[in-house]
């Protein structure tokens, strides 16, 4: 099966926004995830995922409270030869997202444990649903770009060569 060979944090920005009222309650988390996939140009069984996360806690009566987190993660994966390319493209999205997100989840909790708000634990996600949402957003953005430029080429969110 697919192996996570390496995991790197390419960018990490964490802010703790102090309350400016006596009582505040964190009501939820706004988050946005996106990724880019690349297959190695000379080694087709190797892939890279760049996962971008933007996370913000929101509360009342002070909306801007708690953590804001921006991260860009790099994951490097390898497949066995027995996995065909069509399956690799799907697996790297779903399993790659799951592996990077869950690995970063523990890393982030450890780092934020030293902040005034305590350890921040990313919410669990359903990787299949998240990939479907991200791919739908990518397709909509592509369709919008095509309509603005008048392009007719059928280009999707295919895996690019790294």
C-alpha positions in Angstrom: 0.0 0.0 0.0 1.0 3.7 -0.2 3.8 4.7 2.2 4.4 8.2 3.6 8.1 8.5 3.1 8.5 12.0 4.5 6.5 14.8 6.1 7.7 18.5 6.2 6.1 21.7 7.5 6.9 24.2 4.8 5.0 27.1 6.5 3.4 27.5 9.9 1.9 30.6 11.4 0.0 30.4 14.7 -1.6 33.5 16.4 -3.3 33.4 19.7 -5.9 36.2 19.8 -6.4 37.3 23.4 -9.9 38.0 24.6 -10.7 41.7 25.2 -13.9 41.1 27.1 -14.4 39.4 30.4 -16.3 36.3 29.2 -16.0 34.9 25.8 -16.9 31.5 24.3 -15.4 29.8 21.3 -18.4 28.7 19.2 -16.7 27.0 16.3 -13.9 26.6 13.9 -13.7 27.9 10.4 -11.3 26.0 8.3 -10.3 25.7 4.7 -8.1 22.9 3.2 -6.6 22.6 -0.2 -4.0 20.5 -1.8 -1.8 20.1 -4.9 -0.7 16.7 -6.1 2.4 16.0 -8.1 3.8 12.8 -9.6 7.6 12.5 -9.9 8.7 13.1 -13.5 11.2 10.2 -13.5 9.8 7.9 -10.8 6.1 7.4 -11.5 5.5 5.5 -8.2 6.5 8.6 -6.2 4.1 11.4 -5.4 4.1 14.7 -3.5 1.2 16.4 -1.8 1.2 20.0 -0.7 -1.6 20.5 1.8 -2.6 24.0 2.8 -4.7 24.6 5.9 -6.3 27.9 7.1 -8.0 27.6 10.5 -9.7 30.2 12.7 -11.5 29.9 16.0 -14.6 32.2 16.2 -16.5 33.1 19.3 -19.1 35.4 21.0 -19.3 38.2 21.9 -15.8 38.6 20.5 -15.7 37.0 17.1 -11.9 37.2 16.7 -10.8 35.0 19.6 -8.5 32.1 20.1 -6.3 30.6 17.4 -5.6 31.5 13.8 -3.4 28.9 12.1 -2.0 28.9 8.6 0.1 25.9 7.5 1.5 24.4 4.4 2.6 20.8 4.6 4.6 18.6 2.3 4.1 14.9 2.1 6.2 12.5 0.0 4.6 9.1 -0.9 5.6 6.0 -2.7 3.5 3.2 -4.1 4.3 -0.4 -4.9 4.3 -1.4 -8.5 1.1 -3.5 -8.0 -1.1 -0.3 -7.7 -2.2 0.9 -11.1 -1.9 4.6 -11.9 -5.7 5.3 -11.9 -5.9 4.0 -8.3 -2.7 5.9 -7.3 -4.2 9.2 -8.3 -7.2 8.6 -6.0 -5.3 7.0 -3.2 -2.7 9.8 -3.0 -5.6 12.3 -2.6 -7.7 10.5 0.0 -5.0 8.6 1.9 -2.4 11.4 1.4 -4.8 13.9 2.9 -5.6 11.6 5.8 -2.0 10.9 6.6 -0.8 14.5 6.4 -3.7 15.9 8.3 -3.5 13.3 11.1 0.3 13.6 11.4 0.0 17.4 11.6 -2.9 17.1 14.0 -0.5 15.7 16.7 2.3 18.1 15.8 0.0 21.1 16.1 -1.4 19.9 19.5 2.1 19.6 20.8 3.2 23.1 19.6 0.0 24.9 20.8 0.2 23.2 24.2 2.6 26.0 25.2 0.1 28.8 24.1 -2.3 30.5 26.6 -5.2 28.7 25.0 -3.7 25.3 25.5 -3.4 22.5 23.0 -5.4 23.0 19.8 -6.6 19.8 18.4 -7.7 19.9 14.8 -11.2 18.5 14.3 -11.5 15.1 12.7 -12.4 15.0 9.1 -13.8 12.5 6.6 -11.0 12.4 4.0 -13.3 11.1 1.2 -15.8 13.9 1.8 -13.0 16.5 2.1 -11.4 15.3 -1.2 -14.8 15.4 -2.9 -15.4 19.0 -1.6 -11.9 20.2 -2.7 -12.2 18.6 -6.2 -15.6 20.2 -6.7 -14.1 23.6 -5.7 -11.2 23.0 -8.1 -13.6 22.1 -10.9 -15.7 25.2 -10.3 -12.6 27.4 -10.3 -11.4 25.8 -13.5 -14.8 26.3 -15.2 -14.8 29.9 -14.1 -11.3 30.5 -15.5 -12.4 28.9 -18.8 -15.5 31.0 -19.1 -13.4 34.2 -18.5 -10.8 33.2 -21.1 -13.0 31.5 -23.6 -10.8 28.3 -23.4 -12.3 25.1 -24.6 -9.5 22.7 -23.7 -10.7 20.0 -21.2 -8.2 20.4 -18.4 -9.1 19.0 -15.0 -7.4 18.7 -11.6 -5.2 16.0 -13.0 -2.0 15.0 -11.3 0.9 17.2 -12.4 4.5 16.1 -12.9 6.8 17.2 -10.1 
